[in-house]
Structures are given as structure tokens and as C-alpha cells.
């Protein structure tokens, strides 16, 4: 896996989200880990008072056989 992108996070720092997930840069990609990470981000936001948060998780295979993982966050109201 080449990179992890987090889009749409305004209220919680990217570093805090990266600390909460299993996937790390240069790890071997797994859809199972990506699903757990989506749930972990949801729980992080809910614990910070964002009950309406929604997360989309996508994996994009790159030309060099690496994978880009993208989490798109819709924070909703606190």
C-alpha cells in the first residue's frame, strides 16, 4: 500500500485518525483492515460527539501495483 488519504475531516486532525486505524503506509493492503478502519473512524467521530458522521472507504490500485486507500468523511453536526 502506497498511501492513505483522508478527505473531509475538519474537526478531527488527520494524525488522530491515522492513530486510530490499523492500516499504515507501506503495509500490505487488506479489504478487511480497510473495513475495520472505516468502523474505527466512525467510532472516533462518535466519541467526539458527531453522531451523524458517515465514512466512505475506497481502494484504488495504482499503475505500480501499490494501493491508495481513501477515506472520505462527512462529519455532520456535532
C-alpha positions as semicolon CSV with decimal commas, in nm:
position;residue;x (nm);y (nm);z (nm)
1;X;0,000;0,000;0,000
2;X;0,141;0,334;-0,102
3;X;-0,065;0,599;0,072
4;X;-0,368;0,674;0,289
5;X;-0,576;0,983;0,211
6;X;-0,835;1,128;0,442
7;X;-1,071;1,380;0,286
8;X;-1,336;1,596;0,453
9;X;-1,203;1,589;0,808
10;X;-1,224;1,940;0,951
11;X;-1,286;1,885;1,321
12;X;-1,053;1,591;1,389
13;X;-0,689;1,603;1,284
14;X;-0,555;1,360;1,025
15;X;-0,292;1,241;1,273
16;X;-0,559;1,142;1,525
17;X;-0,745;0,947;1,257
18;X;-0,426;0,774;1,140
19;X;-0,352;0,675;1,500
20;X;-0,698;0,513;1,528
21;X;-0,668;0,287;1,222
22;X;-0,485;-0,041;1,156
23;X;-0,361;0,031;0,805
24;X;-0,031;0,213;0,787
25;X;0,169;0,339;0,493
26;X;0,378;0,061;0,335
27;X;0,160;-0,212;0,493
28;X;0,017;-0,496;0,292
29;X;-0,333;-0,392;0,190
30;X;-0,635;-0,589;0,302
31;X;-1,003;-0,508;0,250
32;X;-1,074;-0,649;0,596
33;X;-0,840;-0,395;0,758
34;X;-0,998;-0,120;0,549
35;X;-1,345;-0,217;0,678
36;X;-1,222;-0,223;1,039
37;X;-1,059;0,115;0,984
38;X;-1,380;0,263;0,849
39;X;-1,555;0,148;1,166
40;X;-1,270;0,283;1,381
41;X;-1,302;0,627;1,222
42;X;-1,680;0,617;1,276
43;X;-1,628;0,533;1,645
44;X;-1,365;0,806;1,683
45;X;-1,605;1,068;1,548
46;X;-1,896;0,938;1,756
47;X;-1,680;0,950;2,071
48;X;-1,609;1,318;1,992
49;X;-1,981;1,397;1,963
50;X;-2,050;1,354;1,590
51;X;-2,345;1,110;1,573
52;X;-2,428;1,193;1,209
53;X;-2,084;1,113;1,069
54;X;-2,055;0,893;0,761
55;X;-1,741;0,743;0,611
56;X;-1,675;0,612;0,261
57;X;-1,373;0,387;0,211
58;X;-1,219;0,323;-0,131
59;X;-0,910;0,144;-0,253
60;X;-0,754;0,240;-0,583
61;X;-0,489;0,021;-0,744
62;X;-0,206;0,230;-0,888
63;X;0,000;0,160;-1,201
64;X;0,299;0,049;-0,994
65;X;0,094;-0,226;-0,818
66;X;0,051;-0,024;-0,500
67;X;-0,282;0,068;-0,348
68;X;-0,412;0,409;-0,250
69;X;-0,665;0,395;0,034
70;X;-0,905;0,688;0,057
71;X;-1,141;0,761;0,344
72;X;-1,397;1,033;0,272
73;X;-1,551;1,181;0,585
74;X;-1,886;1,362;0,604
75;X;-1,877;1,494;0,959
76;X;-2,234;1,612;1,002
77;X;-2,328;1,821;1,305
78;X;-2,176;1,791;1,648
